[in-house]
């Protein structure tokens, strides 16, 4: 092989490696809604290409990752799992960031949904394979956003609550459709009726001292009561941070990505 050809081969290999490296990073994106510009992140699967449609996962972070730095939302939860088990997650993953003192409803929900749709268009996502998951505050957001039952192919709420304790009020008034759920005599049954047969796999730790495990138990029971398509994993010794175990579960990832809207 001539020196020129060796140099060419090395250059091509280096460019290919750089491309693979870029594809495994959390890309920075932004969207403008009204007068406000929101930043978010997008993770692309290994060997990503626009030659076919990809599943898309919308991830909702917990309360500790709120802000506007476009970094905290990839500090824990699903993002570290993608770094460790990226080969399992053959999907595009969208990481919105809720502002301080905001939760996943109202304006913040609209922002996340707009970012999701923008990512679907830009990265050739499959509208029939869109999934929603989140942890803690994001787990609650997953339950509440599950009411849009024709949007999601499957949902994976992790240690999320549905009914709010009187000592833990909403930071701002929820929109009417969420208010009807949480204000009903039985919020679990009310939400279950709206979720219907949407596939769900919920996770919670039995020793969670932040969000009581009874939240997931009650929601799962309500779904089973109406014949819902629900799985539930409870970690007997798990505290609040069971998301590492949930997102490391290869069976969950396989199950989730097999679901499609009909």
Secondary structure, DSSP 4 states (H G I P E B T S, - for coil): --HHHHHHHHHHHHHHHHHHHHHTSEEEEEEEETTEEEEEEEE--TT--TTS-EEEEEEE--GGG-SSSS-GGGSSTHHHHHHHHTTT--EEEEE--PPTT--SSTHHHHHHHHHHHHHHHHTTEEEEEEEEEEETHHHHHHHHHTT-TTT-SEEEEES--SSPPTTS--SSPPPHHHHHHHTSTTHHHHHHHHHTT-EEEEEEETT-SSS-HHHHHHHHHHHHHTT--EEEEEETT--S-THHHHHT-HHHHHHHHH----
